[in-house]
């Protein structure tokens, strides 16, 4: 059977998307969240991107395999296309390279099956806000947060590295959210606070005029998270990644 994927794009090599590694990144198109600050708006709709044969992606991975430590599967939301994600991850693992799945955590059942098969070396999980604010921030139902927390629990209970990330958006995500998230994800390997940037392919164009959080503001939020976590990083355009 010929398997296809709804593809946003792919890029190799990148040293940004998997810290400490040279990787290839594949963006799956389609997402079940509608985060207002999303900067990949063009690949959020389910029919976005292009139909791509898995053989094309296998060939691209093969062409780059000598240069890379692993492959990052991002989006969109890659777990929405379980068959393609699983097959490509298995292909990467067969070639003795690592797999990072960048996910919003909304499909823990997919993550569980992949973890059980040993197909994931690192889970990069976005915790968007405090659980009670998920409908406001992600445009989803209140049940979405419970799914995300289930994904967090599965990742923490596995052999995979667990990275948790939150984008700090003034007026949407603030100190109370960071405190809540830090308590929930206190056992993760690393927690990153990311600086919202009011440019690019924003889903909500009205946020283009929003002032990004300053380095000082993010460091203050990082200090809040650090009360509960062993390793906290702050990502800004001005200073890159700084660990507290």
C-alpha positions as CSV (number, residue, x, y, z in Angstrom):
1,X,0.0,0.0,0.0
2,X,1.2,3.5,-0.9
3,X,1.2,5.7,2.2
4,X,1.0,9.5,2.1
5,X,1.4,12.3,4.5
6,X,-0.1,15.8,4.6
7,X,3.1,17.8,4.6
8,X,4.0,21.3,5.5
9,X,7.6,21.2,4.5
10,X,11.0,19.7,5.5
11,X,14.4,21.1,6.2
12,X,17.9,19.8,6.8
13,X,20.2,20.4,8.6
14,X,19.0,22.4,11.6
15,X,20.8,22.9,14.9
16,X,18.0,24.9,16.4
17,X,15.1,22.5,16.7
18,X,16.9,19.8,18.7
19,X,19.4,21.5,21.0
20,X,22.8,19.9,20.9
21,X,22.0,17.9,17.8
22,X,22.1,18.4,14.1
23,X,18.7,17.3,12.8
24,X,16.3,17.2,9.9
25,X,12.9,18.6,10.7
26,X,9.6,17.6,9.0
27,X,6.5,19.7,9.5
28,X,3.2,17.8,9.2
29,X,0.2,19.9,8.1
30,X,-3.0,20.1,10.1
31,X,-3.6,20.9,13.7
32,X,-6.5,20.4,16.1
33,X,-5.6,23.5,18.2
34,X,-6.2,27.1,17.3
35,X,-3.6,28.9,19.4
36,X,-4.0,32.6,18.6
37,X,-0.2,33.2,18.7
38,X,0.7,30.2,16.4
39,X,3.3,31.2,13.8
40,X,2.6,28.3,11.5
41,X,-0.9,29.5,10.6
42,X,-0.7,28.4,7.0
43,X,-0.3,24.7,8.0
44,X,-3.0,24.7,10.7
45,X,-6.1,23.8,8.5
46,X,-6.5,20.1,7.9
47,X,-6.4,20.5,4.1
48,X,-3.3,22.7,4.1
49,X,0.2,21.7,2.9
50,X,0.5,19.2,0.2
51,X,0.0,15.5,-0.3
52,X,3.3,13.8,-0.1
53,X,4.3,10.2,-0.6
54,X,6.1,8.6,2.3
55,X,8.7,7.4,-0.1
56,X,9.6,11.0,-0.9
57,X,10.3,11.6,2.8
58,X,12.2,8.4,3.2
59,X,14.4,9.4,0.3
60,X,15.0,12.8,1.8
61,X,15.9,11.2,5.2
62,X,18.2,8.8,3.4
63,X,19.9,11.6,1.5
64,X,20.7,13.4,4.8
65,X,21.3,10.5,7.1
66,X,25.1,10.9,7.1
67,X,24.8,14.5,8.3
68,X,22.2,14.2,11.0
69,X,21.8,12.9,14.5
70,X,18.1,12.5,14.2
71,X,14.7,13.8,12.8
72,X,12.3,16.2,14.4
73,X,8.6,15.6,13.6
74,X,6.7,18.8,14.1
75,X,3.7,20.7,12.7
76,X,0.9,21.4,12.7
77,X,0.4,18.4,15.0
78,X,2.2,15.2,13.8
79,X,0.2,12.8,16.0
80,X,-2.9,13.5,13.9
81,X,-1.3,11.4,11.1
82,X,-0.4,8.4,13.2
83,X,0.3,5.9,10.5
84,X,2.7,8.2,8.6
85,X,4.4,9.4,11.8
86,X,4.9,5.8,13.1
87,X,6.3,4.5,9.8
88,X,8.7,7.4,9.3
89,X,9.9,7.2,13.0
90,X,10.5,3.4,12.5
91,X,12.5,4.2,9.3
92,X,14.7,6.7,11.2
93,X,15.2,4.3,14.2
94,X,16.2,1.5,11.8
95,X,19.0,3.7,10.6
96,X,20.3,4.3,14.1
97,X,19.2,7.9,14.4
98,X,17.1,9.7,17.0
99,X,13.5,10.7,16.9
100,X,12.0,13.8,18.5
101,X,8.2,14.3,18.4
102,X,7.1,17.9,18.9
103,X,3.5,17.7,20.0
104,X,0.7,19.6,21.7
105,X,-0.1,16.5,23.7
106,X,-3.7,16.1,22.5
107,X,-3.4,12.5,21.4
108,X,-1.8,10.6,24.3
109,X,-3.0,7.2,22.8
110,X,-0.7,7.8,19.8
111,X,2.2,8.9,22.0
112,X,1.7,5.8,24.2
113,X,1.9,3.4,21.3
114,X,5.0,5.0,19.9
115,X,6.8,5.1,23.3
116,X,5.9,1.4,23.9
117,X,7.6,0.5,20.6
118,X,10.7,2.6,21.4
119,X,10.2,4.9,18.5
120,X,10.7,8.2,20.4
121,X,13.9,9.5,22.0
122,X,12.6,12.9,23.0
123,X,9.1,14.3,23.5
124,X,8.9,18.1,23.2
125,X,5.5,18.9,24.8
126,X,3.9,22.3,24.6
127,X,2.0,23.2,27.8
128,X,0.2,26.3,26.5
129,X,-1.2,27.7,29.7
130,X,-2.7,26.7,33.1
131,X,-5.2,23.8,32.4
132,X,-8.2,26.0,33.2
133,X,-7.2,28.5,30.5
134,X,-6.8,26.0,27.6
135,X,-10.1,26.9,26.0
136,X,-9.1,30.6,26.0
137,X,-5.6,30.1,24.7
138,X,-5.9,27.1,22.4
139,X,-9.5,27.4,21.2
140,X,-10.3,23.9,22.4
141,X,-12.6,22.3,24.9
142,X,-11.9,22.0,28.6
143,X,-11.1,18.3,28.0
144,X,-8.1,19.1,26.0
145,X,-5.9,20.0,29.0
146,X,-6.6,16.6,30.6
147,X,-5.3,14.9,27.4
148,X,-2.2,17.0,27.5
149,X,-1.5,16.1,31.1
150,X,-2.0,12.4,30.2
151,X,0.7,12.8,27.5
152,X,3.0,14.5,30.0
153,X,2.5,11.6,32.4
154,X,3.2,9.0,29.7
155,X,6.4,10.8,28.6
156,X,7.7,11.2,32.2
157,X,7.1,7.5,32.8
158,X,9.0,6.4,29.7
159,X,12.7,6.3,28.8
160,X,12.3,9.3,26.5
161,X,13.7,12.7,27.4
162,X,10.8,15.0,28.3
163,X,11.1,18.7,27.3
164,X,8.2,21.0,28.2
165,X,7.8,24.4,26.6
166,X,5.5,27.5,27.1
167,X,5.3,30.5,24.9
168,X,4.9,33.6,27.0
169,X,2.2,35.9,25.4
170,X,1.4,39.2,27.2
171,X,-2.2,39.2,28.2
172,X,-2.7,35.5,27.5
173,X,0.1,33.6,29.3
174,X,1.6,35.0,32.5
175,X,3.0,34.4,35.9
176,X,0.1,32.4,37.3
177,X,0.2,30.1,34.2
178,X,4.0,29.5,34.7
179,X,3.5,28.7,38.4
180,X,0.8,26.2,37.6
181,X,2.7,24.6,34.7
182,X,6.0,24.4,36.7
183,X,4.2,22.4,39.5
184,X,2.6,20.0,37.0
185,X,5.8,19.4,35.0
186,X,8.3,19.6,37.8
187,X,9.8,16.2,36.9
188,X,10.6,17.1,33.3
189,X,14.2,17.1,32.0
190,X,14.1,20.7,30.9
191,X,11.5,23.5,30.8
192,X,11.7,26.3,28.2
193,X,10.0,29.7,28.4
194,X,9.8,31.0,24.8
195,X,9.5,34.7,23.9
196,X,6.4,35.4,21.8
197,X,7.3,37.3,18.6
198,X,4.6,39.4,16.9
199,X,5.7,38.6,13.4
200,X,5.6,35.7,10.9
201,X,2.6,33.6,10.0
202,X,0.4,34.5,12.9
203,X,-3.0,32.8,13.3
204,X,-4.5,35.8,15.0
205,X,-3.2,38.8,13.0
206,X,-4.4,41.2,15.7
207,X,-1.4,40.0,17.8
208,X,1.0,41.5,15.3
209,X,0.9,44.8,17.3
210,X,1.5,43.1,20.6
211,X,4.7,44.0,22.5
212,X,6.8,40.9,23.0
213,X,7.8,40.1,26.6
214,X,11.2,41.5,27.5
215,X,14.2,39.5,28.5
216,X,13.9,40.8,32.1
217,X,10.2,39.7,32.2
218,X,11.0,36.2,31.0
219,X,13.9,35.8,33.4
220,X,11.6,36.7,36.2
221,X,9.1,34.1,35.1
222,X,12.0,31.6,34.7
223,X,12.8,32.2,38.4
224,X,9.3,31.3,39.3
225,X,9.5,28.0,37.4
226,X,13.0,27.3,38.9
227,X,11.4,27.0,42.3
228,X,9.9,23.7,41.2
229,X,12.2,22.5,38.4
230,X,15.8,21.4,38.1
231,X,16.5,22.9,34.7
232,X,14.8,26.0,33.2
233,X,15.8,27.7,30.0
234,X,14.7,31.1,28.7
235,X,14.7,31.7,24.9
236,X,14.8,35.2,23.5
237,X,15.8,36.7,20.2
238,X,18.3,39.0,22.0
239,X,20.2,36.5,24.0
240,X,19.3,33.0,22.6
241,X,18.9,30.3,25.3
242,X,19.9,31.1,28.9
243,X,19.6,28.5,31.6
244,X,18.7,29.4,35.2
